[in-house]
Amino acid sequence: MITIHAPPKRFADPSPGADKGGFSLPAPPGYAVGMPNMCRIADITIGPGHPLVVIAGPCVLEGGEIDLAIARELAMACSEAGLPLIFKASFDKANRTSLSSNRGPGLEEGLKALASIRETTGLPICTDIHEPDQAELAGQHVDLLQVPAFLCRQTDLLKACAATGKAVNVKKGQFLSPHDMQHVLNKLEAAGCQDMMLTERGTFFGYNRLVNDFIGLGDMLALERPVCFDVTHSTQLPGAGDGQSGGRPDRADLLARAATAAGVHALFIECHPNPPAASSDSATVQALSGIPELLGQVVAIRRALESGQPKPATTT
């Protein structure tokens, strides 16, 4: 019989938990306890002692009523799980494999659609930008600006994001070591960014293959900024399809569970009501109908981690 012990108490975050999924998470070994650097997005705080946050939505805006329908269904699933939700969708996918691939509605139309979803649902919105000139306008319509992995070292793009005053999420380049992301954080801090986080989305392992290095994930957590785990892009097989990327979406649940157990502060999940019909990343997006089950799994892991922690002292 294998006995699973609770994490050592010296690594525990003393903050009390919340109802359902809103549990404070004990910090893993090597992770700076009492991280002073949280990431605040609208009324959501990402970091130790706060609920696991879900950043989810379609890869690219689909158009019509489908985007709002996805946002509403995700909001219901996250509410039932007790997890905060940030709705994510791209207005332009500038790094598609093929020139003929659907890129999305474009900057102005896309931001108008995202602003409408935010107004209708009350959800914070995340979108990615690819050029410094897009930052100011995007910052007027969304709550979280995201820098794609391939562009994570672009100084002018990082500075432009910081100048908006919005929170910034930077995905770790598939070609970078975790500790190299300290330079990205330094650039954002020097440019005046107050709220930032990093996202792990896999590392190149030869051609057409990504792997997730969980030792490296711990190293990125040690940089003392909140860390998100990209569940769906981590299953990607870059360029392995016919003019598009392939994927192993069947392993997304496994990675989500592992990342939650490792101590990440947020999960990034792209989803669609009918993945094969998705306009982008159809090989990796998760079925929208499966999101409640996935959230139930990660909430259970949070509960298990929290159960071994000492309760806060009470005063009389």
N, C-alpha and C positions, 0 to 999 in steps of 0.2 A: 504493500500500500504506500502511496506517495502522499506525504503531508505537505500541504501548501500553507506556508506561514504568511502572516500579514507583514507588510513592509516594516522595517525597523522604525521605531517611534522617533528616533532622532531626525528622520527625514520628513516628519509629518508637518503639513501646513496647519497651524493652529486655528485657522479660520473655521467657523461652524459651517455646516452644510445647509442646504435648502431642501424643499420638498421634492419628491420624485427624483428627477435627474439632476437637480441642482446641488450637487455634492461638491464640497471642497476636495481637492485631490492631493494626496501625499506626494511630495516631490521625490523623484527617483534619485538614487545615489549619484553624486557628481553634479547635481542640479542645485543652483543657489537658492536656498530657502529664504522666503520673505522677499521675493523679487519685487523691487520697488517700481518696476516699469510695466504697467498694465497698458492695454490697448483699449481705448474707449471709442465705441462706435454708436452714435445716437445714445440710447439709454442702456446699452449693453457694455459690460466690461469683460474683457478677455484676459485671463491670467489666473495664477494660483488663488484658491479660495473662492473662485467663481464658477458657475455652472459651465459644463462643456457646451461650446457654441457650435451650431450647425450653419455652415455657409453652403447653400444648395440652390439648384435651379437648372435650367437647360444650359447647354454649352453656349449656344448663341440664341438670340431672340428668334423665335419661330414665326412671329407675326400673328395677327388675328387674336382670337380669344384664348388660345392655348397657353400663352405665357401667364396670363392672369389666373387661369385654371390651375396651372402647376403651382403658382405661388399660394393660392388658397388651400390646396391639398397639402402642401408642405407645412403651411402654418397650422393646420389642424393636427397633423402628425406630430409636429414638434411641441405643440401645446399639450397634447395628451402625454407626451414623454417628459414634459417639464423642462425642455431645452429651448434656449433662445434661438431664433432663426434670423439669419441675414440672407435675403434673396439675391441670387447671383445670376446674371446673364450678360453676354457680350453683345455689343453693338457692331463689332467688326472683328473677324478672325483673320488677322493679317498674315498669319504664319501657316496657312493650310498647305498640305502637301502638293496639291494640284492647283493650277491657275483656274481651272473650271469649277473648283469646289465653292459651295455657298459660303460667302463671307459674312452675311448678315445685312441688316437694313442701313448701316452707315451711322455716322456720328449724330447728326441732328435728329433724324427720325428715330434712331435707337434710344437716344437720351430722352426724347419726348415720351416714348413708350415706357421706359424705366421710371420716369417721374410719375406717370399715370399709375403704374403699379404701386409705387410708394404711397401715393395719395389715397388710392382705393383701399389698400390693405393695412397701411400704417407700418409696414415692414421697412427696416433699413435695407438699403440697396448697395450691392457691390458690382462693379464692372471693371474690366481691364482696359488699359490704354497702351498704345504702342509708340506714340510720338509726344514730345514735350508740348506741342501746340494744342494737344487734346485735353491737357490736364485742367486748365482753368474752366472750360465749359463743362467738362464732366463733373468737376467738383461742385458745380452749382446744382447738380441734379441727383448725385448719389452720395452715400455716406462713407463708403470704403473704396479707395482706388487700389487696383491690383496691377502689379508689374509682372508680366510674363517671365517665365524662367529664362528664356533665351535673351532677354533684355535686362537681366538683373544687375549687370555691371554698367549700364548706360548712365553716366553721371548726370547728363542734362535731363534725362527722363526722371531720375530720382529727385533732382532739385525741383523740377516743375511740380511733381506730386507734393513734395513738402511745402511748396509755396502756397498751395490751396488751403492749408490748415486742416485738411481732412486726414483721417486715419489712412495708413498705407500698409498694404500687404504685399510682400515681395516673395515670389516663388524662387526657391534655390535652383540655380542652373544645374542641369543634368551633368554638367562638366566640371562643377566646383566641389571642393571638399566642404564639409559643414563649417569648419572654422573660417573659411574664406568669406563667409557671409558676415563676419564681423566688419569687414571693410564696407559692405553695403549699409550696415547699420550706422557706421561712422559717417558716411556720406549724408544719410537722412538726418542724423542728429546735427551735423554741421550746417545743414540747410534749414534747420529750425523745426523739423518734424517732432511732434510730441508723442503721437500715438502710432506705433508701428508693430508689425509682427512678421514672422517668417513662415514660409510653407515648404514642407518637404514633399517632393513629387517624384522621387526616384533618381537614380544615377545610371548613366550609360554603362552597360556591361557588354562590350563588343557591339556588333551591328544589330539593329532591330530589337534591342532588349534593354529593359530597365530593371534594376534591382533596388530594393529598399534596405539600407544599411541602418539597423536599429541601434548599433553602437554610435554611428554617426548622428542619429536622431537625438540620442542623449547628449552628444557633444553640442548640437545646435541648441538644445534646451539650456545648456550651460552658458550660453551667450547672454542670458538674463533678459530676454525678450520673449513674449508669448510665441508659441509655435503651433502652427496648424498642420494637419496631415491631409494631403490630397488623396482621397481614397480612390477616385476613378482614374486620374491620369497616371497613378502609380501602376495601374494594370496595363498601361499602353505598350504596344509593340511598335515603336516609331518606324514609319515607312514600310511596315511589313505587309500591308494590304496592296491591292491593285490600284495605285495612284492615291492611296490613303493609308493612314495608320491602322494597324490591327490592334487586338487587345485580348485580355483575359478577364472579362467582367465577372466571371464566376469566382474569382479570388478576391473581389472587393470586400466582401464581408469579413474574410479572414484578416485582411490588412487593417480594416477599421477596428476590429477587436484588438489586434496586436498594438496598434498605435494608441488606442485608449488606455490599454494596460501600461504602456510605456510612459504615459503622463502628458500627452499633448493637451492643449487647451481648446482646440477647435478641430472640427472635421469638415473638409471640403468635399462635397458630393454632387456630381452632375447627374441629372435624372431626366426622364422623359416618359410620357404615358406609353409610347411605343418605340423603344430604342432603335429598332432597325429603320424607322422612318425619321429619326432625328436628323436635323440639317447639318450637324457637326458632331464628330466623335461618336458616331453610332456604334462603334466597336467597343466602347468603354462605358458609356452612360448606363446608369442603373434604371431599372424599371421603377416608375413612380409608385406602383402598387406594392413594391417590396420595401419601401423606405420605413414604414412603421415597424416591421420586424427587425430591420437593421438597427434602428434607434433603440428598440427594446433590448437588443444584445449589448450595446455600448452602455446603456443605463445600468444594466445588471452588473457589468464590470466595474462601473463607478461605485455602485453599492458595495461590491465585494472589497474594493480597495478601501473604502471609507469605514467599513465595519470594524477593522482592526485598529482604528485610530482612537486615542483617548478623547473623551468628551470634554468640552470646555468647562472650566471650573465655574460653579454658580456661586453667587453672593447672596447673602440674606440680610 
